[in-house]
Amino acid sequence: MKVLVLTSGGDAPGMNRVIYALYRHFGKNLYASRYGYRGLIQNDIIRVSEIGIEKCKNLAGSIIKSARCPEFAEDKFFKKALKNAKAFDYIIVLGGNGTHKGACRLAENGVKTIFIPATIDNDVEGSDYSLGFHTAVKGACEFIFNTLPSYQSDNACCIYEVMGRYKNDIAINVASIVDADKCIICEEDINFAELTKLINSINKQERASCIVLRERIYPVQNLVEQLRLKCPKVYFKGMNVGRVQRASRPTKREIYFAKAFAKGAIKAIKQNKKCASVLIKEGKVKIIDNI
Ligand code: ATP
């Protein structure tokens, strides 16, 4: 049996560990499409046994490259991808909701696909967990723990912008763990009168304030500039936690999930599924038919 794996969308910590677990099972019969669906279009396909997956199994990122490929949705390119995809008995795709749509389209055209949710945003429909989220939260918390103490000397107001796209899970979890003074997850949370009052009162207590801001609400530097005008005595520091979250070494819990997802994908293949997703529901791995 020839199996192909690909990682698509933003990279997520734990992807390498899934690839490694699949490699342990399929050995030389496991192939990888580089740069997600782009590799399928361009037939940029490699044997996983030749890329040294053992060495990076516990590292963040994706050794086979994770990428967005908008042209995959266009008929002309999709046909090319489909032709190359048909050389495999199964395709295992890791990514978010967009990636899932791509997998379903392949399956509708006769290619057996298994989808694994892998995106730090934890926003995959139907799954309580998507690979990378736990590590992303840890990465953001460590960034804050490693910077905030220094700003205590300045009684500064630190605003940390965290990833998550339109999902608030990362921001809420991080804010709770680091004991943030404020978590901004929607535009209504940006009430300048209230923020000014809060920041000034914390500054009077001679300590740094910590604000966690979810991305895509208000650019962090703009927020800092606005608040600076309103609290001229306070030193502000806006920080974009950004890629630190994705680059963090997968936690042990992440590795556990990665192995569970891989095991689920192998089980789905043994069950001869045509188009399935491996999801986490109430702490358990579930194999769900998509079509
Ligand atoms: P992330 O959460 O990291 O953003 P994602 O999988 O949701 O991951 P997208 O950029 O939405 O990221 O999609 C990844 C890729 O999936 C796209 O670049 C494209 O190749 C493919 N894709 C997305 N939507 C579709 C669709 N409707 N039909 C076919 N392929 C699609």
Boltz pocket constraint, residues with backbone or C-beta under 6 A from the ligand:
constraints:
  - pocket:
      binder: B
      contacts: [[A, 8], [A, 9], [A, 10], [A, 11], [A, 37], [A, 67], [A, 68], [A, 69], [A, 70], [A, 71], [A, 72], [A, 73], [A, 95], [A, 96], [A, 97], [A, 98], [A, 99], [A, 100], [A, 101], [A, 102], [A, 103], [A, 105], [A, 118], [A, 119], [A, 120], [A, 121]]
      max_distance: 6.0
